[in-house]
Amino acid sequence: MKAPSLTPKSVSEILKHERNQELCLSRIDRYFGPFKTRTNKKTRDGWTGSFFEEYSKKSDPKSFDGNDVSAAICLSIRGLGGWVASLLNESIDLSYFSNLPYETCISDVPKDFFDESGISKVLMQLLGINGIGLVTASKLLASKRPFLFPVFDGDVSGFFGYPNPTDKKKALLTYLEWCKSWQEVVSDPDVKNELINIRKNTSVKPNEQISSLRILDVIFWFEGQPNEEKKLEL
């Protein structure tokens, strides 16, 4: 089956489909629902990714720290000592976006926001650390501003037909294109309306700060899980 395009029209049609609406709600409720402390290898109740926001909110807004690492690890990243120590050892200039409020949405920044060199410099410095690829780099950026930077996850990018390049320059261009596409999607009035309906009907507590990017990411992430029996109608 041909991968759907990452466009406002495609995403809104998926969210609007009558058969998908209940499934989208179910996925959000399950993902952000109760988590049981894992006391042994068999304990698998809940998703670790539901703690991403908890660590993200505690991080230093002006620099990468251990909370960003913990947030990324919650999204199934291996926290190997080499890249973790190197990340904290680096002086990565986040001034291009560090003064923006934590809740700054990707739909609220200028269209050319991701064209500025400030983003490219941060991403290239992250990719320059041995052990940090595009997926890890995007999750670290998302921890800093989860309403602004989309995660580049293999399951979601694969769903939309995006490759995961290992070459640093290609990875940079791919992520910037990824950001611009999500900016168009989240800014779309139809998508916004569908997200409002999801938020109204989900059992997730209203005071929990979960970005539109994360809601969409979770919905499409489940599509790539091997044990997920129900699939979205495309």
C-alpha positions, 0 to 999 in steps of 0.5 A: 500500500502506498504511504500517505503523504504528510500534508494537511489534506491527507492527515485531516482525511485520516482523522476525519474518517469515521472508523478512525476517530474511535481508534485515535481516541483509544490510542491516546487514552492507552498511551497516556493512561496508567503506568505500572512500575516495572518490577520484573521483565514481565511487567509491561503495563503502560508506555514509558513515553507517557513520561516524556513531558514530565522530564521535558518540563523539568529541563533547563530551557537554555541548554541540554541537560539530564532531563532531556536525556531522560525524556529521550530515553522514555521514547525508546532511545538507548542512553549510552554513556558516550553520547550522553557525556558528550552532549553535556560536555558540548556547548550547544547554542540554543539562543535561536529558540531558547527565549521562546515560551515552552508552549510555543506551537509550531503553527505560531512561528513564522513559515521561514523559522526552520530555514534560519541557520540557528536550527541547522547549527544545533542539529549539525552539532547534535549529529556530530556527536558519535552515537546521536543519529537523526532520531535521537537528535530530534527527540532531544530537540523535541524535549526542549520545545515539544510544541515546536519540534516534531520527533522523527521516529522510524515508525512515523516517518516510515508510515509517511514514506520518509527515509532515515538517512545516515549521512549528516547533510541528508539527515539535516535536510530530511529533518528540516523538510519534516518540520516544515511539513508538520508546520503546515499540517498543525496549522491547517484549520481542519486538522486543528478542529479534529485535534480539538475534538480528540482533546475534548473526548480523551480521558487525558487530564485537561491540565496535562500539557500534551502538544498537537505534535505529540498527539499526532505522533502517538496516533501514527506511531501505533500504526507501526507497532507489531502487536497493534491489531486495528489499523487506520483506514487510509 
